[in-house]
Amino acid sequence: MPVNAARSAGPRPRYRLIAERLLAEIAGGKQPVGSLLPTEVELCRRFRASRYTVREALRVITEKGLVTRRPGAGSMVVASSQAAVFTQTLNSLGEILSYPPHTYRDGSKSAHVVADARLAALLGCDAGTRWFRISGVRRSEGIALPLAWQDIYILPSLKRVVRSPDLDREPVYAQLERMFGLTTECARLQIFPSRVSAKVAAALKVKAGTPAITIIRRYIDKDDRNFETTVTIHPEGRFTYSMEFRRELRTPR
């Protein structure tokens, strides 16, 4: 179906229609793995679209893992079908603090722990610090494989949160704010490459040592107290962080 004809069928964004056409061509072998897609100028001419629209379409297929883009080298097809990967697209700083509502923890367990030297280094606290840990696999509706393993470390005085009926569905920090009158004045985020430990490999259905992305979120209250630290481990190929922030236009004074 021509792109123009599809456009008249509904209010879907033009760039998505172009992305779907390109995805179909890649899946059908018209654009085989290893080949270069037409240039942005050529795609603009072909679809009679602006450069911005074409770039948005290329962004979509790049996020799906089918294309890699390098300045000056073009867009190369690296896969003909999309892997089972979860993509979290962030449009505001607030969205960094939590996962979308269609994700959840499965079978959470809790326990008191005392930070040894290794855990203290990971959490940024002193060895011997006491924490209350909530652990479990994070899943997404519609995706069979687990997305991640998650350990949530909170102050022992806040452990009553485990009684919440929404414990595994709502961000823990938000529940702590509501239940204990806390306010998150500052949030610190770390993302770094790691490997899946033998301890959680079976739960994530991967081999120990599999490459992973570790994301650490620290929640700081108005008294500069770290009341929650969340450590999330995403195995390779299961998760993509996609961020898009737009400049805020301010009215001149």
N, C-alpha and C positions, 0 to 999 in steps of 0.2 A: 504494500500500500504506500503511495507517495506520502512524504512527510506533510505536505500541505493538506492532503485529504485527511490525514490523521488529526491534524490540528483542529479541523472544523468539527471533529467528533466530540470534543470536550475541552475543558479549560486546563488541561495538563500543560506544564511548562514546555516551551519549544525545545529547550536543551535536553530534556528527558526523552523526547521523541527522537532526536538525533542520536542520543546515546543508545537507545534501543535499536535503532537501525544499524549502528556500528557494531553493537554486541551480536546482533543476528548475523552480520557478515563475518565476524570473527568465528562464531560457533559453526557457521556453514562452510568455512574453509576459504571464503573469498579473500579474507585477510589472514593468511596462515601464520602460525607461530614462527617468529624470526623475521617477519616482514615489517616494514615501516608503514604506518598509516599515512595517508595524504597529509600534506602540511596544513596548518591552520588556514592559510590563504586559500588553498584548494578546497578545503571543507566549507569555508565561508561562501565560496563561489558555487559549490555544488548544492548546498542547502539554502542558499540565499539568506544567510543568517549573519548576524554581527560577530565580530571576533570574540566578544564577551560570551555570547551564547555558545559558540563552538568550544571555547575553553571550559565552560561549565560542563558540557557534554563529555569532554576528554577527562575532566576531573572525576566524573561518575565512573567511567570504565577503568580509570586508574585505581580508584578506591576499591573496586571489585577485584583487583589483582590481575587483570588481563593485559594491562599495558604498563610499561615504564616510560617515563618522560624525562629527557635530559636536555637542558638548554643547548641549542646548536646541533643536537643529534636527532631530534624528532621524537616521535612516539613509536616505540617498538612493541609488537605483540609478543607476550611472553607466556600466555596460556589461552586455551580455547574455551575453557569453562571456568566458572567461579568456584573456588573452594568454599567449604562450609566455615565461613569466618564471620564473626560479629563485628560490626562497625559502629562505633559510638561517635556521632557527630556533635560537636560542641559549638554553640553559637553565643554563649555568654560565660563569664567567669563562674557564675553560680552553678552551671552544669558540670563543672569539673569536680565538684564535691560529691556527686552521687551518680549512680547508674540509672538508666531509664526504668520506668515502672514495670515494663514487661520482663525484667530480669528479677531473679530472686535467689536466696540461699536455700539449699536443700539439705535437710537433716542436720541443722546446726547443733553443735555440742559446746558446752562451756566448762571452764575450770579455772581455779586460781593458779597463777604461775608467778615465779620469781625470776627476774631477768638475770641470766648468766652473762658472761662477758660478750658472747656472740650476739645474743638477743638485745643486750643493752646497746651495742654498736648499731644494730639495725633500727632500733626504736629511738635512738638519740637520748637515752636516759642513763642513769648510773646503774652499775651492776648492783643487784640486790633489791632493785625497785620492784614492788609488788603490783601486779596487774590482774585483772579479771579478763579472760580470753574467751571470745565467741568464735568458733571455727566452723567452716562448712564449704561445700562446693557451690559456686554461683552458676546458675543456669539461665537460659533465655527461652521463652516460649517459642516453640517451633524449631528449635535446634537441638538435636539429639545429644551431641557431645557437650560435656561441661565446658563452660567458658573459662573458669578460673577456680583456684583455691583461695579462700579468704580467711585471714586471721584478724580479728578485731580486738584490740587491747584497750580496755577502759579502766578507769580508776575503780578499785574494789567497792568504794562507797556507792557506785552507780549500778551495781550488778542487778538491782531490781528490774532493770529494763528487760531482762530475759523473760519476765512474766507477760510482757506485752504480746497481744494476739497478732500484732503486725511486725513482730521482730524480724522475720525473714523477708518481708516485703517492702518495708519502709526504711530509708537510711537510718542507721542507728544514731548518728549524731543529731538528727532531727527529733528522734524520739527522746533523746537525753535532754535536748533543749526544752521540749514540752513538759517532760515529767519532772525535771529538776530546776527549771527556770534558768538554764544556762544560755549563754549567748556566744556564738562562734565569732570572735572578734578577728581572728586571723586563721587562715588555712594554708598549710605548706604542702607542696606536692613534689615528689621525686619520682622519676621514671628512669629505669636503667635495665640493661640486659642482664640476664641471670640464667640459671638452669633449674629444672624441676628436681627437687630432692626426692630421695627414695621414700621418704615418709608420706608424701602426697601423690606420688606418681600413679599408684593404682587407682586412686579416687579420680584422677584426671584422665585415666585411660591412656597414658603415655609411658614411655620408658624413663627410668631415672636418668638424669643427665640431659634430657631433652631441652634445647634452647627455649628460653621464656622471656617475657617482659614482666618485671616487678614494678608495681606502682605503690608508693607509700603516701598516704594522706595523713597529715597531723592536724588536729583541731584544737585551737588555742582559745581559751576563754578570756574575759576582760581582766582577770587577775594574772594573765600571762601563764596560765596553767594548761599543760597539755592533758586534756581530759579524755582524748581518744586518739589512737593511732591505728590505722587500718593498713594491713599488708596484703596486697592482692597479687597472685602469681598467675599470669596468662601463658599457657603453653604456646609454642610457635604455631602460627597459622590459625589461631583461634580468635584473634582480637586485633582490631585496628582503631587507633585514636585519630579522629579527623576533626581538626579545629578550623573554624572560620569566624573571625572577628571583624566587624566592620567599624570604620572610624565613626565616632559620634560627632555629628555636625552641631556646632554651638552657634547660637545667635550672637553676633558681635554686640558688645555693650556700647 
